[in-house]
Amino acid sequence: MSTETPETTRIHNIGYRNYEGPRLGRAYARRSLYSQSLRGAYGLGRSAKSKVLPMILFAVMCLPAAIIVAVAVTTKLKDLPLDYTRYAIVTQAVIGLYLAAQAPQSVSRDLRFKTVPLYFSRPIERIDYVLAKYGAMASALFVLTAAPLVILYVGALLAKMDFVDQTKGFAQGMVSVALLSVLFGGLGLVMAALTPRRGFGVAAVIATLTITYGAVSTVQAIAWETGSAGVIKWLGLFSPVTLIDGVQTAFLGATSAFPGEAGPGAGAGMVYLLVVLALVFGSYAVLMRRYRKVGL
């Protein structure tokens, strides 16, 4: 029995109060999710352990550019030894590792811990979630791939190379890595979103990018050695890396990495571009369909 007397009994009113602050709506929520996802792709706002791998890969991407600039300035070269449009193709393994590590981090945890419905309980819809995650992943890849080009460009100007030529090459390179970032970002998120297990997502991304590039490059080399040069440009349609190579060869004045430099011309280049656009919009459609189910 209670020994409390009426004199010592207290009733505390802890009732809810109406929120009277600003209601920022969907646009603010979408921007916040984009910002948080972009920062998370480099470990910002997360533990120190989460920053190690993305920062190391970022440094690895920029180191060759810094070395090239140092050599160019010291030896007073008249042109860079590596074209802007070639840099991402040469370092595609680093880009693949970064995407394999960060795409599952962006979406797999939400799936594994079933937090996606919590996002949709706020003023945010499925399209907002997909656009924010897609945009953040593409932006993170763009930062990774564009930073070395900026280093090359600044170094070229310091070495007093031709301003017009370097600016044109830099612009072509930026267009190339922007297209690469959108394509790779979509494919990486699709692979990662298909499973809540991060390890499976990592393996799927590596297989999609690195293994397909190795397989296509090997078959292209065999075709070149056996005198079947005509099929080399069409084989490039079966790997994301060679797709970007083909588009920039056809439209951005790049030198192809295909055997014998048998890159596609303008006609075949249109096919490459259409395939890239189909993959980008297809990735978006797959993500929308995927989150229609998990958001319930």
Secondary structure as GFF3:
##gff-version 3
##sequence-region A 1 296
A	DSSP	alpha_helix	25	40	.	.	.	ID=ss1
A	DSSP	alpha_helix	48	75	.	.	.	ID=ss2
A	DSSP	alpha_helix	84	90	.	.	.	ID=ss3
A	DSSP	alpha_helix	92	112	.	.	.	ID=ss4
A	DSSP	alpha_helix	116	120	.	.	.	ID=ss5
A	DSSP	alpha_helix	126	158	.	.	.	ID=ss6
A	DSSP	alpha_helix	163	193	.	.	.	ID=ss7
A	DSSP	alpha_helix	198	206	.	.	.	ID=ss8
A	DSSP	pi_helix	207	211	.	.	.	ID=ss9
A	DSSP	alpha_helix	212	225	.	.	.	ID=ss10
A	DSSP	three_ten_helix	229	231	.	.	.	ID=ss11
A	DSSP	alpha_helix	232	235	.	.	.	ID=ss12
A	DSSP	three_ten_helix	236	238	.	.	.	ID=ss13
A	DSSP	alpha_helix	240	251	.	.	.	ID=ss14
A	DSSP	three_ten_helix	259	261	.	.	.	ID=ss15
A	DSSP	alpha_helix	266	294	.	.	.	ID=ss16
###
